[in-house]
Amino acid sequence: MEQWRIFGEALNPGERLNATIRVPMDGLSNHGEVLPGTREGGAYELPVILVNGAKPGKTLLVTAGMHSGEYNGTPAAIQAAREVDPQQMSGRLIAIPCVNTSGFWTMYPRVTPEDHFNFNGQYPGKADGTVGERVAAFFVKEIFPQVDFILDLHGGSRGERMTPLVFFPTHPKVREAALSAAKAMNIGFLIESQATRGQYSYAASQLDIPGLLIERGEGYFCEAQWVEANRKDILLLMAHLGIIPETGLYDNALPRRVFREAIYLETEKDGLWYTEVEKNQPVKKGQRFGTLQDFYGEIIEDVFAEMDGHVLYLNNGLAVPKGELLVAYAVADSET
């Protein structure tokens, strides 16, 4: 195993290093204000834990905190990266526990506060663009060429109630590798995704790098059970890829179901949302998900299932402005 040179650092085989990725910003700021914890010398800072195994093997990239407020992946990535023994590893780990650092420290919802960039929907970015665009472009140029597999950790946002699930890409060159990896983790709902503009989905569709996106947790909370489940899945994935020895963490009793796609229903008007379904609930075509009403109790819209499926996550809040997600459901199983 050779010395590993990455992000201006050098690791010998069997070493672990805590470091900082600095993406050049060339003086860009949030309307002239420097945001806390994100800049030093004109750069956007991302924490990274690098683990260089003693033996050669695959390189796994684990990211979390793409959307601020989706917390559960951050401590899970930290814990897993600190737990693995580099002397027992065959391969490498790049763990970035928080990507949207400016959103994290300002508690700005989901996107980057500087430019409202969505790391899960606006790739590949621009090297000379806005703050988020530059970070995305850095991933494409400097990080993706270094890795063999990507795991991106998300969770339910404000008002969302979530069934734990994992998305895998449809891109034919990586689909089977991604699906096989998804089945190796302790998560029951596996959803085929046609997305191409998110971090992992761009790498899959454009660069033939297999990857997965886990959604676990809800409502901007950080619960120990969700963190622990994510930590186990990271270790299970590393074992599946041959980076670490078998873990004994695999839950054989957990049923795993594969769905061919997810349908997202959003509101086209501002309204008060009254849901009539629960997460993890089967639904039939024509079944009502809920009603959108105004402040006077008048119905603006009834929202129905377009086909048979299973509720993945839903908006359990009351206020739903135009463009807000109401419910996401997966269509009938394609395999078990």
Phi and psi restraints in degrees (value plus and minus 20) as a CYANA .aco file:
   2 GLU   PHI    -109.2   -69.2
   2 GLU   PSI     145.0   185.0
   3 GLN   PHI     -81.5   -41.5
   3 GLN   PSI     121.6   161.6
   4 TRP   PHI    -125.2   -85.2
   4 TRP   PSI      98.3   138.3
   5 ARG   PHI    -130.2   -90.2
   5 ARG   PSI      99.4   139.4
   6 ILE   PHI    -178.2  -138.2
   6 ILE   PSI     119.5   159.5
   7 PHE   PHI      34.0    74.0
   7 PHE   PSI      13.5    53.5
   8 GLY   PHI      58.5    98.5
   8 GLY   PSI     -11.6    28.4
   9 GLU   PHI    -133.2   -93.2
   9 GLU   PSI     143.6   183.6
  10 ALA   PHI    -155.3  -115.3
  10 ALA   PSI     105.9   145.9
  11 LEU   PHI    -141.7  -101.7
  11 LEU   PSI     112.1   152.1
  12 ASN   PHI    -100.1   -60.1
  12 ASN   PSI     142.4   182.4
  13 PRO   PHI     -75.3   -35.3
  13 PRO   PSI     115.3   155.3
  14 GLY   PHI      64.0   104.0
  14 GLY   PSI      -5.5    34.5
  15 GLU   PHI    -131.8   -91.8
  15 GLU   PSI     134.3   174.3
  16 ARG   PHI    -144.6  -104.6
  16 ARG   PSI     125.3   165.3
  17 LEU   PHI    -165.9  -125.9
  17 LEU   PSI     112.5   152.5
  18 ASN   PHI    -110.7   -70.7
  18 ASN   PSI     107.5   147.5
  19 ALA   PHI    -162.5  -122.5
  19 ALA   PSI    -198.3  -158.3
  20 THR   PHI    -151.7  -111.7
  20 THR   PSI     107.0   147.0
  21 ILE   PHI    -105.8   -65.8
  21 ILE   PSI     110.9   150.9
  22 ARG   PHI    -139.2   -99.2
  22 ARG   PSI      91.5   131.5
  23 VAL   PHI    -113.5   -73.5
  23 VAL   PSI      98.2   138.2
  24 PRO   PHI     -79.1   -39.1
  24 PRO   PSI     114.0   154.0
  25 MET   PHI    -133.1   -93.1
  25 MET   PSI     -30.8     9.2
  26 ASP   PHI      31.6    71.6
  26 ASP   PSI      22.6    62.6
  27 GLY   PHI      67.6   107.6
  27 GLY   PSI     -20.7    19.3
  28 LEU   PHI     -84.5   -44.5
  28 LEU   PSI     127.1   167.1
  29 SER   PHI    -172.8  -132.8
  29 SER   PSI     159.4   199.4
  30 ASN   PHI    -108.7   -68.7
  30 ASN   PSI      64.4   104.4
  31 HIS   PHI      33.0    73.0
  31 HIS   PSI      22.4    62.4
  32 GLY   PHI      68.7   108.7
  32 GLY   PSI     -27.6    12.4
  33 GLU   PHI    -121.9   -81.9
  33 GLU   PSI     110.1   150.1
  34 VAL   PHI    -101.9   -61.9
  34 VAL   PSI     105.5   145.5
  35 LEU   PHI    -101.3   -61.3
  35 LEU   PSI     127.4   167.4
  36 PRO   PHI     -86.2   -46.2
  36 PRO   PSI     115.3   155.3
  37 GLY   PHI      55.1    95.1
  37 GLY   PSI      -8.3    31.7
  38 THR   PHI    -142.8  -102.8
  38 THR   PSI     -33.2     6.8
  39 ARG   PHI    -144.9  -104.9
  39 ARG   PSI     121.9   161.9
  40 GLU   PHI    -176.4  -136.4
  40 GLU   PSI      98.1   138.1
  41 GLY   PHI      46.1    86.1
  41 GLY   PSI      15.3    55.3
  42 GLY   PHI      54.0    94.0
  42 GLY   PSI       9.2    49.2
  43 ALA   PHI    -147.6  -107.6
  43 ALA   PSI     134.4   174.4
  44 TYR   PHI    -112.4   -72.4
  44 TYR   PSI     104.3   144.3
  45 GLU   PHI    -121.4   -81.4
  45 GLU   PSI     113.3   153.3
  46 LEU   PHI    -145.3  -105.3
  46 LEU   PSI     107.6   147.6
  47 PRO   PHI     -91.0   -51.0
  47 PRO   PSI     124.0   164.0
  48 VAL   PHI    -164.0  -124.0
  48 VAL   PSI     117.2   157.2
  49 ILE   PHI    -130.8   -90.8
  49 ILE   PSI     100.8   140.8
  50 LEU   PHI    -127.4   -87.4
  50 LEU   PSI     110.9   150.9
  51 VAL   PHI    -149.2  -109.2
  51 VAL   PSI      97.3   137.3
  52 ASN   PHI    -124.9   -84.9
  52 ASN   PSI      90.6   130.6
  53 GLY   PHI     -85.9   -45.9
  53 GLY   PSI     139.5   179.5
  54 ALA   PHI     -93.0   -53.0
  54 ALA   PSI     -41.4    -1.4
  55 LYS   PHI    -142.3  -102.3
  55 LYS   PSI     136.5   176.5
  56 PRO   PHI     -89.0   -49.0
  56 PRO   PSI     134.3   174.3
  57 GLY   PHI     153.9   193.9
  57 GLY   PSI    -182.3  -142.3
  58 LYS   PHI     -99.9   -59.9
  58 LYS   PSI     138.0   178.0
  59 THR   PHI    -130.7   -90.7
  59 THR   PSI     104.9   144.9
  60 LEU   PHI    -126.8   -86.8
  60 LEU   PSI     112.0   152.0
  61 LEU   PHI    -122.8   -82.8
  61 LEU   PSI     103.3   143.3
  62 VAL   PHI    -135.5   -95.5
  62 VAL   PSI     104.1   144.1
  63 THR   PHI    -143.4  -103.4
  63 THR   PSI     132.5   172.5
  64 ALA   PHI    -168.7  -128.7
  64 ALA   PSI     149.4   189.4
  65 GLY   PHI      49.9    89.9
  65 GLY   PSI       4.7    44.7
  66 MET   PHI     -81.1   -41.1
  66 MET   PSI     -62.2   -22.2
  67 HIS   PHI    -128.8   -88.8
  67 HIS   PSI      98.5   138.5
  68 SER   PHI     -83.0   -43.0
  68 SER   PSI     119.8   159.8
  69 GLY   PHI      77.5   117.5
  69 GLY   PSI     -34.3     5.7
  70 GLU   PHI    -118.6   -78.6
  70 GLU   PSI      65.8   105.8
  71 TYR   PHI    -107.6   -67.6
  71 TYR   PSI     -46.0    -6.0
  72 ASN   PHI     -81.2   -41.2
  72 ASN   PSI     -48.5    -8.5
  73 GLY   PHI     -92.8   -52.8
  73 GLY   PSI     -46.0    -6.0
  74 THR   PHI     -84.5   -44.5
  74 THR   PSI     -77.2   -37.2
  75 PRO   PHI     -85.5   -45.5
  75 PRO   PSI     -49.4    -9.4
  76 ALA   PHI     -84.4   -44.4
  76 ALA   PSI     -63.7   -23.7
  77 ALA   PHI     -84.4   -44.4
  77 ALA   PSI     -60.6   -20.6
  78 ILE   PHI     -82.7   -42.7
  78 ILE   PSI     -69.1   -29.1
  79 GLN   PHI     -83.2   -43.2
  79 GLN   PSI     -64.1   -24.1
  80 ALA   PHI     -84.0   -44.0
  80 ALA   PSI     -62.1   -22.1
  81 ALA   PHI     -86.2   -46.2
  81 ALA   PSI     -52.9   -12.9
  82 ARG   PHI     -99.0   -59.0
  82 ARG   PSI     -44.8    -4.8
  83 GLU   PHI    -101.2   -61.2
  83 GLU   PSI     -57.7   -17.7
  84 VAL   PHI     -86.3   -46.3
  84 VAL   PSI     126.1   166.1
  85 ASP   PHI    -117.6   -77.6
  85 ASP   PSI      90.9   130.9
  86 PRO   PHI     -80.3   -40.3
  86 PRO   PSI     -44.9    -4.9
  87 GLN   PHI     -90.2   -50.2
  87 GLN   PSI     -42.5    -2.5
  88 GLN   PHI    -120.4   -80.4
  88 GLN   PSI     -16.7    23.3
  89 MET   PHI    -112.4   -72.4
  89 MET   PSI     125.3   165.3
  90 SER   PHI    -138.7   -98.7
  90 SER   PSI      65.8   105.8
  91 GLY   PHI     116.1   156.1
  91 GLY   PSI    -181.0  -141.0
  92 ARG   PHI    -159.4  -119.4
  92 ARG   PSI     135.2   175.2
  93 LEU   PHI    -148.2  -108.2
  93 LEU   PSI     109.6   149.6
  94 ILE   PHI    -134.1   -94.1
  94 ILE   PSI      89.4   129.4
  95 ALA   PHI    -131.6   -91.6
  95 ALA   PSI      97.0   137.0
  96 ILE   PHI    -132.3   -92.3
  96 ILE   PSI      75.0   115.0
  97 PRO   PHI     -91.4   -51.4
  97 PRO   PSI     -33.5     6.5
  98 CYS   PHI    -171.1  -131.1
  98 CYS   PSI      95.9   135.9
  99 VAL   PHI    -111.0   -71.0
  99 VAL   PSI     -69.1   -29.1
 100 ASN   PHI    -105.1   -65.1
 100 ASN   PSI      50.0    90.0
 101 THR   PHI     -87.9   -47.9
 101 THR   PSI     -55.7   -15.7
 102 SER   PHI     -87.3   -47.3
 102 SER   PSI     -58.0   -18.0
 103 GLY   PHI     -87.8   -47.8
 103 GLY   PSI     -55.6   -15.6
 104 PHE   PHI     -82.6   -42.6
 104 PHE   PSI     -70.6   -30.6
 105 TRP   PHI     -95.2   -55.2
 105 TRP   PSI     -46.0    -6.0
 106 THR   PHI    -114.7   -74.7
 106 THR   PSI     -24.7    15.3
 107 MET   PHI      36.8    76.8
 107 MET   PSI      16.7    56.7
 108 TYR   PHI    -100.9   -60.9
 108 TYR   PSI     111.6   151.6
 109 PRO   PHI     -87.8   -47.8
 109 PRO   PSI     104.3   144.3
 110 ARG   PHI      47.2    87.2
 110 ARG   PSI     -87.8   -47.8
 111 VAL   PHI    -111.0   -71.0
 111 VAL   PSI     153.1   193.1
 112 THR   PHI     -91.2   -51.2
 112 THR   PSI     115.3   155.3
 113 PRO   PHI     -88.2   -48.2
 113 PRO   PSI     -45.7    -5.7
 114 GLU   PHI     -88.3   -48.3
 114 GLU   PSI     -60.2   -20.2
 115 ASP   PHI    -161.7  -121.7
 115 ASP   PSI     -11.1    28.9
 116 HIS   PHI      37.4    77.4
 116 HIS   PSI      19.6    59.6
 117 PHE   PHI    -104.3   -64.3
 117 PHE   PSI     115.5   155.5
 118 ASN   PHI    -124.2   -84.2
 118 ASN   PSI      91.4   131.4
 119 PHE   PHI     -89.0   -49.0
 119 PHE   PSI     -33.1     6.9
 120 ASN   PHI    -126.4   -86.4
 120 ASN   PSI       4.3    44.3
 121 GLY   PHI    -183.5  -143.5
 121 GLY   PSI     -16.5    23.5
 122 GLN   PHI    -153.4  -113.4
 122 GLN   PSI       5.8    45.8
 123 TYR   PHI     -91.2   -51.2
 123 TYR   PSI     130.4   170.4
 124 PRO   PHI    -116.9   -76.9
 124 PRO   PSI     -17.6    22.4
 125 GLY   PHI      56.0    96.0
 125 GLY   PSI    -190.5  -150.5
 126 LYS   PHI    -162.5  -122.5
 126 LYS   PSI     113.9   153.9
 127 ALA   PHI     -84.9   -44.9
 127 ALA   PSI     -46.5    -6.5
 128 ASP   PHI    -134.1   -94.1
 128 ASP   PSI       5.0    45.0
 129 GLY   PHI    -115.5   -75.5
 129 GLY   PSI    -168.4  -128.4
 130 THR   PHI     -97.7   -57.7
 130 THR   PSI    -199.0  -159.0
 131 VAL   PHI     -76.2   -36.2
 131 VAL   PSI     -76.2   -36.2
 132 GLY   PHI     -83.2   -43.2
 132 GLY   PSI     -58.9   -18.9
 133 GLU   PHI     -81.4   -41.4
 133 GLU   PSI     -58.5   -18.5
 134 ARG   PHI     -89.7   -49.7
 134 ARG   PSI     -58.9   -18.9
 135 VAL   PHI     -83.6   -43.6
 135 VAL   PSI     -64.9   -24.9
 136 ALA   PHI     -81.0   -41.0
 136 ALA   PSI     -64.3   -24.3
 137 ALA   PHI     -83.1   -43.1
 137 ALA   PSI     -53.9   -13.9
 138 PHE   PHI     -84.2   -44.2
 138 PHE   PSI     -62.1   -22.1
 139 PHE   PHI     -78.5   -38.5
 139 PHE   PSI     -65.9   -25.9
 140 VAL   PHI     -83.6   -43.6
 140 VAL   PSI     -62.5   -22.5
 141 LYS   PHI    -105.5   -65.5
 141 LYS   PSI     -61.5   -21.5
 142 GLU   PHI    -123.8   -83.8
 142 GLU   PSI     -45.6    -5.6
 143 ILE   PHI    -125.8   -85.8
 143 ILE   PSI     -71.4   -31.4
 144 PHE   PHI     -73.8   -33.8
 144 PHE   PSI     -60.8   -20.8
 145 PRO   PHI     -83.9   -43.9
 145 PRO   PSI     -33.6     6.4
 146 GLN   PHI    -111.1   -71.1
 146 GLN   PSI     -29.3    10.7
 147 VAL   PHI    -139.8   -99.8
 147 VAL   PSI     140.1   180.1
 148 ASP   PHI    -130.7   -90.7
 148 ASP   PSI     -37.9     2.1
 149 PHE   PHI    -176.3  -136.3
 149 PHE   PSI     128.4   168.4
 150 ILE   PHI    -145.9  -105.9
 150 ILE   PSI     115.2   155.2
 151 LEU   PHI    -145.0  -105.0
 151 LEU   PSI     100.3   140.3
 152 ASP   PHI    -134.4   -94.4
 152 ASP   PSI     106.9   146.9
 153 LEU   PHI    -125.7   -85.7
 153 LEU   PSI     103.6   143.6
 154 HIS   PHI    -145.7  -105.7
 154 HIS   PSI    -199.2  -159.2
 155 GLY   PHI    -181.6  -141.6
 155 GLY   PSI     150.6   190.6
 156 GLY   PHI     -83.5   -43.5
 156 GLY   PSI     115.1   155.1
 157 SER   PHI    -105.3   -65.3
 157 SER   PSI    -190.8  -150.8
 158 ARG   PHI     -75.1   -35.1
 158 ARG   PSI     104.8   144.8
 159 GLY   PHI      62.2   102.2
 159 GLY   PSI     -28.9    11.1
 160 GLU   PHI    -109.4   -69.4
 160 GLU   PSI     118.1   158.1
 161 ARG   PHI    -131.1   -91.1
 161 ARG   PSI     109.6   149.6
 162 MET   PHI    -144.8  -104.8
 162 MET   PSI     114.5   154.5
 163 THR   PHI    -108.0   -68.0
 163 THR   PSI     106.9   146.9
 164 PRO   PHI     -75.1   -35.1
 164 PRO   PSI     112.0   152.0
 165 LEU   PHI    -174.0  -134.0
 165 LEU   PSI     145.1   185.1
 166 VAL   PHI    -154.4  -114.4
 166 VAL   PSI     111.6   151.6
 167 PHE   PHI    -113.9   -73.9
 167 PHE   PSI     119.3   159.3
 168 PHE   PHI    -149.7  -109.7
 168 PHE   PSI     129.4   169.4
 169 PRO   PHI     -98.5   -58.5
 169 PRO   PSI     131.8   171.8
 170 THR   PHI    -105.1   -65.1
 170 THR   PSI     -35.5     4.5
 171 HIS   PHI     -70.1   -30.1
 171 HIS   PSI     101.9   141.9
 172 PRO   PHI     -79.9   -39.9
 172 PRO   PSI     -49.5    -9.5
 173 LYS   PHI     -93.9   -53.9
 173 LYS   PSI     -37.4     2.6
 174 VAL   PHI    -146.2  -106.2
 174 VAL   PSI     -26.8    13.2
 175 ARG   PHI     -76.2   -36.2
 175 ARG   PSI     -71.1   -31.1
 176 GLU   PHI     -86.3   -46.3
 176 GLU   PSI     -59.2   -19.2
 177 ALA   PHI     -84.7   -44.7
 177 ALA   PSI     -60.4   -20.4
 178 ALA   PHI     -89.1   -49.1
 178 ALA   PSI     -63.6   -23.6
 179 LEU   PHI     -84.3   -44.3
 179 LEU   PSI     -61.6   -21.6
 180 SER   PHI     -80.3   -40.3
 180 SER   PSI     -60.4   -20.4
 181 ALA   PHI     -88.0   -48.0
 181 ALA   PSI     -58.9   -18.9
 182 ALA   PHI     -82.2   -42.2
 182 ALA   PSI     -59.9   -19.9
 183 LYS   PHI     -89.2   -49.2
 183 LYS   PSI     -36.6     3.4
 184 ALA   PHI    -105.1   -65.1
 184 ALA   PSI     -22.8    17.2
 185 MET   PHI    -129.0   -89.0
 185 MET   PSI     148.7   188.7
 186 ASN   PHI    -111.5   -71.5
 186 ASN   PSI      50.5    90.5
 187 ILE   PHI    -164.8  -124.8
 187 ILE   PSI     114.9   154.9
 188 GLY   PHI    -109.0   -69.0
 188 GLY   PSI     -46.0    -6.0
 189 PHE   PHI    -132.0   -92.0
 189 PHE   PSI      97.2   137.2
 190 LEU   PHI    -132.0   -92.0
 190 LEU   PSI      97.8   137.8
 191 ILE   PHI    -136.0   -96.0
 191 ILE   PSI     103.0   143.0
 192 GLU   PHI     -92.5   -52.5
 192 GLU   PSI     111.4   151.4
 193 SER   PHI    -141.3  -101.3
 193 SER   PSI     116.9   156.9
 194 GLN   PHI    -118.2   -78.2
 194 GLN   PSI     -13.1    26.9
 195 ALA   PHI     -81.8   -41.8
 195 ALA   PSI     128.1   168.1
 196 THR   PHI    -155.5  -115.5
 196 THR   PSI     -23.2    16.8
 197 ARG   PHI    -129.9   -89.9
 197 ARG   PSI     -21.5    18.5
 198 GLY   PHI    -104.2   -64.2
 198 GLY   PSI     156.6   196.6
 199 GLN   PHI     -80.7   -40.7
 199 GLN   PSI     -79.9   -39.9
 200 TYR   PHI     -90.7   -50.7
 200 TYR   PSI     -55.2   -15.2
 201 SER   PHI     -93.0   -53.0
 201 SER   PSI     -52.9   -12.9
 202 TYR   PHI     -86.0   -46.0
 202 TYR   PSI     -65.4   -25.4
 203 ALA   PHI     -81.0   -41.0
 203 ALA   PSI     -55.5   -15.5
 204 ALA   PHI     -91.4   -51.4
 204 ALA   PSI     -68.7   -28.7
 205 SER   PHI     -97.3   -57.3
 205 SER   PSI     -49.1    -9.1
 206 GLN   PHI    -126.5   -86.5
 206 GLN   PSI     -46.6    -6.6
 207 LEU   PHI    -141.2  -101.2
 207 LEU   PSI     -16.7    23.3
 208 ASP   PHI      39.8    79.8
 208 ASP   PSI      15.1    55.1
 209 ILE   PHI    -123.0   -83.0
 209 ILE   PSI      96.8   136.8
 210 PRO   PHI     -86.9   -46.9
 210 PRO   PSI     130.9   170.9
 211 GLY   PHI    -186.1  -146.1
 211 GLY   PSI     151.7   191.7
 212 LEU   PHI    -160.3  -120.3
 212 LEU   PSI     134.5   174.5
 213 LEU   PHI    -147.1  -107.1
 213 LEU   PSI      98.6   138.6
 214 ILE   PHI    -116.8   -76.8
 214 ILE   PSI     115.1   155.1
 215 GLU   PHI    -133.4   -93.4
 215 GLU   PSI      99.3   139.3
 216 ARG   PHI    -171.0  -131.0
 216 ARG   PSI     113.0   153.0
 217 GLY   PHI      83.0   123.0
 217 GLY   PSI     155.8   195.8
 218 GLU   PHI    -181.3  -141.3
 218 GLU   PSI     140.2   180.2
 219 GLY   PHI      43.2    83.2
 219 GLY   PSI       6.7    46.7
 220 TYR   PHI      46.1    86.1
 220 TYR   PSI      -2.3    37.7
 221 PHE   PHI    -113.9   -73.9
 221 PHE   PSI     139.4   179.4
 222 CYS   PHI    -144.6  -104.6
 222 CYS   PSI      74.2   114.2
 223 GLU   PHI    -119.5   -79.5
 223 GLU   PSI     123.1   163.1
 224 ALA   PHI     -79.6   -39.6
 224 ALA   PSI     -56.2   -16.2
 225 GLN   PHI     -86.1   -46.1
 225 GLN   PSI     -56.0   -16.0
 226 TRP   PHI     -92.9   -52.9
 226 TRP   PSI     -60.2   -20.2
 227 VAL   PHI     -80.5   -40.5
 227 VAL   PSI     -65.9   -25.9
 228 GLU   PHI     -83.6   -43.6
 228 GLU   PSI     -60.5   -20.5
 229 ALA   PHI     -83.9   -43.9
 229 ALA   PSI     -60.5   -20.5
 230 ASN   PHI     -86.4   -46.4
 230 ASN   PSI     -60.9   -20.9
 231 ARG   PHI     -78.6   -38.6
 231 ARG   PSI     -65.5   -25.5
 232 LYS   PHI     -82.3   -42.3
 232 LYS   PSI     -60.8   -20.8
 233 ASP   PHI     -86.4   -46.4
 233 ASP   PSI     -55.2   -15.2
 234 ILE   PHI     -81.2   -41.2
 234 ILE   PSI     -66.0   -26.0
 235 LEU   PHI     -87.4   -47.4
 235 LEU   PSI     -58.4   -18.4
 236 LEU   PHI     -83.2   -43.2
 236 LEU   PSI     -60.7   -20.7
 237 LEU   PHI     -85.9   -45.9
 237 LEU   PSI     -62.1   -22.1
 238 MET   PHI     -81.5   -41.5
 238 MET   PSI     -59.0   -19.0
 239 ALA   PHI     -86.5   -46.5
 239 ALA   PSI     -61.3   -21.3
 240 HIS   PHI     -80.3   -40.3
 240 HIS   PSI     -57.5   -17.5
 241 LEU   PHI    -101.3   -61.3
 241 LEU   PSI     -23.2    16.8
 242 GLY   PHI      60.8   100.8
 242 GLY   PSI      -5.5    34.5
 243 ILE   PHI    -100.4   -60.4
 243 ILE   PSI     -57.6   -17.6
 244 ILE   PHI    -146.2  -106.2
 244 ILE   PSI     143.2   183.2
 245 PRO   PHI     -85.7   -45.7
 245 PRO   PSI     145.8   185.8
 246 GLU   PHI     -75.5   -35.5
 246 GLU   PSI     124.2   164.2
 247 THR   PHI    -120.8   -80.8
 247 THR   PSI     -44.6    -4.6
 248 GLY   PHI      55.2    95.2
 248 GLY   PSI      -6.9    33.1
 249 LEU   PHI    -114.8   -74.8
 249 LEU   PSI     -26.7    13.3
 250 TYR   PHI     -88.9   -48.9
 250 TYR   PSI     111.7   151.7
 251 ASP   PHI    -114.8   -74.8
 251 ASP   PSI      80.1   120.1
 252 ASN   PHI     -89.9   -49.9
 252 ASN   PSI     -42.7    -2.7
 253 ALA   PHI    -102.1   -62.1
 253 ALA   PSI     -33.8     6.2
 254 LEU   PHI     -97.4   -57.4
 254 LEU   PSI     100.2   140.2
 255 PRO   PHI     -91.2   -51.2
 255 PRO   PSI     119.1   159.1
 256 ARG   PHI    -138.4   -98.4
 256 ARG   PSI     104.9   144.9
 257 ARG   PHI    -141.2  -101.2
 257 ARG   PSI     115.1   155.1
 258 VAL   PHI    -125.6   -85.6
 258 VAL   PSI     108.5   148.5
 259 PHE   PHI    -134.4   -94.4
 259 PHE   PSI     127.5   167.5
 260 ARG   PHI    -101.4   -61.4
 260 ARG   PSI     -40.0     0.0
 261 GLU   PHI    -190.7  -150.7
 261 GLU   PSI     144.1   184.1
 262 ALA   PHI    -134.7   -94.7
 262 ALA   PSI     123.0   163.0
 263 ILE   PHI    -131.7   -91.7
 263 ILE   PSI     110.3   150.3
 264 TYR   PHI    -132.2   -92.2
 264 TYR   PSI     104.6   144.6
 265 LEU   PHI    -128.5   -88.5
 265 LEU   PSI     103.3   143.3
 266 GLU   PHI    -139.6   -99.6
 266 GLU   PSI     136.3   176.3
 267 THR   PHI    -106.5   -66.5
 267 THR   PSI     123.1   163.1
 268 GLU   PHI    -117.4   -77.4
 268 GLU   PSI     -20.1    19.9
 269 LYS   PHI    -160.9  -120.9
 269 LYS   PSI     136.8   176.8
 270 ASP   PHI     -86.9   -46.9
 270 ASP   PSI     123.9   163.9
 271 GLY   PHI    -195.3  -155.3
 271 GLY   PSI     156.4   196.4
 272 LEU   PHI    -121.2   -81.2
 272 LEU   PSI     102.9   142.9
 273 TRP   PHI    -121.0   -81.0
 273 TRP   PSI     103.5   143.5
 274 TYR   PHI    -135.7   -95.7
 274 TYR   PSI      83.8   123.8
 275 THR   PHI    -102.3   -62.3
 275 THR   PSI     130.0   170.0
 276 GLU   PHI    -142.3  -102.3
 276 GLU   PSI      -8.8    31.2
 277 VAL   PHI    -149.3  -109.3
 277 VAL   PSI     150.2   190.2
 278 GLU   PHI    -139.7   -99.7
 278 GLU   PSI     139.4   179.4
 279 LYS   PHI     -81.4   -41.4
 279 LYS   PSI     132.6   172.6
 280 ASN   PHI      41.4    81.4
 280 ASN   PSI      15.5    55.5
 281 GLN   PHI    -136.1   -96.1
 281 GLN   PSI     111.0   151.0
 282 PRO   PHI     -90.8   -50.8
 282 PRO   PSI     125.3   165.3
 283 VAL   PHI    -153.5  -113.5
 283 VAL   PSI     134.6   174.6
 284 LYS   PHI    -126.1   -86.1
 284 LYS   PSI     134.0   174.0
 285 LYS   PHI     -75.3   -35.3
 285 LYS   PSI     110.3   150.3
 286 GLY   PHI      71.7   111.7
 286 GLY   PSI     -29.3    10.7
 287 GLN   PHI     -90.8   -50.8
 287 GLN   PSI     120.7   160.7
 288 ARG   PHI    -103.3   -63.3
 288 ARG   PSI     108.7   148.7
 289 PHE   PHI    -100.0   -60.0
 289 PHE   PSI     -52.8   -12.8
 290 GLY   PHI     145.1   185.1
 290 GLY   PSI    -194.5  -154.5
 291 THR   PHI    -148.5  -108.5
 291 THR   PSI     125.7   165.7
 292 LEU   PHI    -123.8   -83.8
 292 LEU   PSI     104.8   144.8
 293 GLN   PHI    -146.6  -106.6
 293 GLN   PSI     147.0   187.0
 294 ASP   PHI    -118.2   -78.2
 294 ASP   PSI    -195.0  -155.0
 295 PHE   PHI     -90.0   -50.0
 295 PHE   PSI     -27.3    12.7
 296 TYR   PHI    -126.3   -86.3
 296 TYR   PSI     -13.6    26.4
 297 GLY   PHI      62.2   102.2
 297 GLY   PSI     -11.7    28.3
 298 GLU   PHI    -103.8   -63.8
 298 GLU   PSI     117.7   157.7
 299 ILE   PHI     -95.7   -55.7
 299 ILE   PSI     104.0   144.0
 300 ILE   PHI    -106.6   -66.6
 300 ILE   PSI     -61.0   -21.0
 301 GLU   PHI    -179.9  -139.9
 301 GLU   PSI     117.9   157.9
 302 ASP   PHI    -116.1   -76.1
 302 ASP   PSI     114.5   154.5
 303 VAL   PHI    -131.8   -91.8
 303 VAL   PSI     103.2   143.2
 304 PHE   PHI    -139.9   -99.9
 304 PHE   PSI     136.2   176.2
 305 ALA   PHI     -91.4   -51.4
 305 ALA   PSI     113.9   153.9
 306 GLU   PHI    -104.0   -64.0
 306 GLU   PSI     -37.8     2.2
 307 MET   PHI    -182.7  -142.7
 307 MET   PSI     150.8   190.8
 308 ASP   PHI     -81.3   -41.3
 308 ASP   PSI     124.9   164.9
 309 GLY   PHI    -194.5  -154.5
 309 GLY   PSI    -178.8  -138.8
 310 HIS   PHI    -163.8  -123.8
 310 HIS   PSI     107.8   147.8
 311 VAL   PHI     -89.1   -49.1
 311 VAL   PSI     104.2   144.2
 312 LEU   PHI    -113.4   -73.4
 312 LEU   PSI     -76.0   -36.0
 313 TYR   PHI    -172.0  -132.0
 313 TYR   PSI     139.0   179.0
 314 LEU   PHI    -168.4  -128.4
 314 LEU   PSI     140.3   180.3
 315 ASN   PHI    -104.1   -64.1
 315 ASN   PSI      97.9   137.9
 316 ASN   PHI    -126.4   -86.4
 316 ASN   PSI      -8.5    31.5
 317 GLY   PHI    -110.5   -70.5
 317 GLY   PSI     155.1   195.1
 318 LEU   PHI    -116.1   -76.1
 318 LEU   PSI     -68.0   -28.0
 319 ALA   PHI     -99.7   -59.7
 319 ALA   PSI     101.2   141.2
 320 VAL   PHI    -151.0  -111.0
 320 VAL   PSI      76.8   116.8
 321 PRO   PHI     -89.7   -49.7
 321 PRO   PSI     144.4   184.4
 322 LYS   PHI     -70.8   -30.8
 322 LYS   PSI     113.4   153.4
 323 GLY   PHI      69.5   109.5
 323 GLY   PSI     -22.6    17.4
 324 GLU   PHI    -100.6   -60.6
 324 GLU   PSI     124.7   164.7
 325 LEU   PHI     -87.4   -47.4
 325 LEU   PSI     115.2   155.2
 326 LEU   PHI    -120.1   -80.1
 326 LEU   PSI     -69.0   -29.0
 327 VAL   PHI    -178.1  -138.1
 327 VAL   PSI     127.7   167.7
 328 ALA   PHI    -144.5  -104.5
 328 ALA   PSI     110.0   150.0
 329 TYR   PHI    -158.1  -118.1
 329 TYR   PSI     130.9   170.9
 330 ALA   PHI    -117.3   -77.3
 330 ALA   PSI     122.3   162.3
 331 VAL   PHI    -102.6   -62.6
 331 VAL   PSI     149.2   189.2
 332 ALA   PHI     -65.3   -25.3
 332 ALA   PSI     128.0   168.0
 333 ASP   PHI     -76.3   -36.3
 333 ASP   PSI     122.0   162.0
 334 SER   PHI    -120.7   -80.7
 334 SER   PSI     -44.1    -4.1
 335 GLU   PHI    -184.1  -144.1
 335 GLU   PSI     148.3   188.3
